Amino acid sequence: MGYKEFSGKTVEDALTQATVELGVTSSEITYEIVEKGSTGLFGIGSKDAVIKAAIKGEVEEELTSSDEISESFVKNDEVKPSKEQKEVKETKEKVDGDAAIKEAKAFLDDLFKAMELTVDMDFSFDEETNFLNIDLKGPEMGIIIGKRGQTLDSVQYLTNLAVNRKVSGYVRVKMDTEDYRRRRRETLENFASNTAHKVKKTGKSVSLEAMNPYERRIIHAALANVDYVETHSEGEEPYRHVVVTPKR
């Protein structure tokens, strides 16, 4: 997962909040200050400090999950890899695939046991890309998928953390179940097409529901070559959303 916003009365407080939520020490975090914050006059008009923080060396999960999408669409949603992220992507360090699978399996076994779920897991490791692909199967996959795949994304993210804390080199974890990600992508592409036709018919812009960066990029990509509409994103996470407008 990539940069997330954290706030506090001071930058130090925001950084503390980041370490708590990300589960790491401050030395393991890279961050940038969005808003320094201010105390105002006698407390009136005070503003919290805001930072964007991420765990050092991690490639944003959404970029990992969306390899099928051309990087030319990344600019549409202002998600650009940082210098550190580029260095990680360009580093071809040898990774022990068996060790990565072992750590992932141990973590997921404990997690699903705590959730009281019976889950079959298939693992495969691509040595060329350092991708660890995990396919989950079981009678209660709806629980693991969650609303719009949020639970699945969270499990993937936590597995990514668990593996990379124990394995040398950087492993990219990609998790799926019941071909959910392909089906979700097709749903979003159809939704984008229908929305474009609506915008063309009415001549009015349409604001879509809030989506994560990966899903927003699917919308941007689906409509990139449609000559009668254009797209952009508005709002702040987690409420950032795509707006489809008539092309002038």
Secondary structure, DSSP 4 states (H G I P E B T S, - for coil): ---EEEEESSHHHHHHHHHHHHTS-GGGEEEEEEE--B--BTTBT-B-EEEEEEETTPPPHHHHHTTTS-GGGGGGGT----HHHHHHHH------HHHHHHHHHHHHHHHHHHTT---EEEEEEETTTTEEEEEEE-TTHHHHH-GGGHHHHHHHHHHHHHHHTTSSS--EEEEEETTHHHHHHHHHHHHHHHHHHHHHHH---EEEEE--HHHHHHHHHHHTT-TTEEEEEES-TTS-EEEEEE--
